[in-house]
Amino acid sequence: MKFKKLRDGAQQLIYKIINPLVRGMIKIGITPNFITTTGLVLNIAAACILLYGGMQGEQGNFSYIGWAGGVILFAGLFDMMDGQVARIGHMSSTFGALYDSVLDRYSELTVFFGICFYLIVQGYVKSSIIAFIALIGSLMVSYVRARAEGLGLECKSGLMQRPERVVLTGLGALCCGIFAPLMSGNKPFEPILIFVVPLLFVAVFSNITAFGRLNHCRKLLNRKDLPDDK
C-alpha cells in the first residue's frame, strides 16, 4: 500500500511537470498515436545503440550502455505523454489503447533484444540469461492483465509494472555508463553489475507480479463460480 501511494505520488508529480508540454502538443495538433510511435522509434534507437556497442565497442567500455539508458528513459516520457495527450485532449479511443499496448510490447521486445545481444557479444552470457528472464516476466505481466481483462476481470495490481521496469532498466544502464569509467582504477566489483543488478530486480519481481496477478484472477474467478445464496 505504501509503495502504491509512493508510485502514484511520483506519477502525479511527473504529470504536473509534463502537462504544460502536453497542452502545447495538443495545441499544435500532435496525436496520442504519433507520440506512441515516437516512443517506439526511440526504443528502437536504444536497441540499435546496444547492437552497435556490442559489435564495435571494446569490452569494458560501457558508454554505449549509458547512452542507451538515457534514450530508454527519454522514451519512457513519451509513454506517459501519450496517455496524457489522450485524456487532456479528449482523444481517447479503443484503437488508441490497443495501439499503445501493442507498441509497448514491441518496445520492450526490441530493447531487451538489444540488451541480450550486447551482453552475449561482450561475453556476459550469465547476465544475458537474467535479461532474458526479465523479458519473459515483463511480457507475462502484460499478458496476464490483457487475458484477465478479456475475461472481464480487473487486474492492475503488482509491484513491477511497466513504469517501474522502464525506470529500473533505463536508470541502471545510465548509471552503468556514468559510474563504470570512474571504477577504472579500483574495481571492488564488476562494473557491468551496475546494470545487471537492476535487471535482476526486474527479472525477479516482474515474474512475481505476473504470478501474483494470476493468483488474483484465480480468487476472482472462484468467487464468480460460487453458487448464489438464496
C-alpha positions, 0 to 999 in steps of 0.5 A, spaced: 500 500 500 505 504 501 509 503 495 502 504 491 501 511 494 509 512 493 508 510 485 502 514 484 505 520 488 511 520 483 506 519 477 502 525 479 508 529 480 511 527 473 504 529 470 504 536 473 511 537 470 509 534 463 502 537 462 504 544 460 508 540 454 502 536 453 497 542 452 502 545 447 502 538 443 495 538 443 495 545 441 499 544 435 495 538 433 500 532 435 496 525 436 496 520 442 498 515 436 504 519 433 507 520 440 506 512 441 510 511 435 515 516 437 516 512 443 517 506 439 522 509 434 526 511 440 526 504 443 528 502 437 534 507 437 536 504 444 536 497 441 540 499 435 545 503 440 546 496 444 547 492 437 552 497 435 556 497 442 556 490 442 559 489 435 564 495 435 565 497 442 571 494 446 569 490 452 569 494 458 567 500 455 560 501 457 558 508 454 554 505 449 550 502 455 549 509 458 547 512 452 542 507 451 539 508 458 538 515 457 534 514 450 530 508 454 528 513 459 527 519 454 522 514 451 519 512 457 516 520 457 513 519 451 509 513 454 506 517 459 505 523 454 501 519 450 496 517 455 496 524 457 495 527 450 489 522 450 485 524 456 487 532 456 485 532 449 479 528 449 482 523 444 481 517 447 479 511 443 479 503 443 484 503 437 488 508 441 489 503 447 490 497 443 495 501 439 499 503 445 499 496 448 501 493 442 507 498 441 509 497 448 510 490 447 514 491 441 518 496 445 520 492 450 521 486 445 526 490 441 530 493 447 531 487 451 533 484 444 538 489 444 540 488 451 541 480 450 545 481 444 550 486 447 551 482 453 552 475 449 557 479 444 561 482 450 561 475 453 556 476 459 552 470 457 550 469 465 547 476 465 544 475 458 540 469 461 537 474 467 535 479 461 532 474 458 528 472 464 526 479 465 523 479 458 519 473 459 516 476 466 515 483 463 511 480 457 507 475 462 505 481 466 502 484 460 499 478 458 496 476 464 492 483 465 490 483 457 487 475 458 484 477 465 481 483 462 478 479 456 475 475 461 472 481 464 476 481 470 480 487 473 487 486 474 492 492 475 495 490 481 503 488 482 509 491 484 513 491 477 509 494 472 511 497 466 513 504 469 517 501 474 521 496 469 522 502 464 525 506 470 529 500 473 532 498 466 533 505 463 536 508 470 541 502 471 544 502 464 545 510 465 548 509 471 552 503 468 555 508 463 556 514 468 559 510 474 563 504 470 569 509 467 570 512 474 571 504 477 577 504 472 582 504 477 579 500 483 574 495 481 571 492 488 566 489 483 564 488 476 562 494 473 557 491 468 553 489 475 551 496 475 546 494 470 545 487 471 543 488 478 537 492 476 535 487 471 535 482 476 530 486 480 526 486 474 527 479 472 525 477 479 519 481 481 516 482 474 515 474 474 512 475 481 507 480 479 505 476 473 504 470 478 501 474 483 496 477 478 494 470 476 493 468 483 488 474 483 484 472 477 484 465 480 480 468 487 476 472 482 474 467 478 472 462 484 468 467 487 464 468 480 463 460 480 460 460 487 453 458 487 448 464 489 445 464 496 438 464 496 
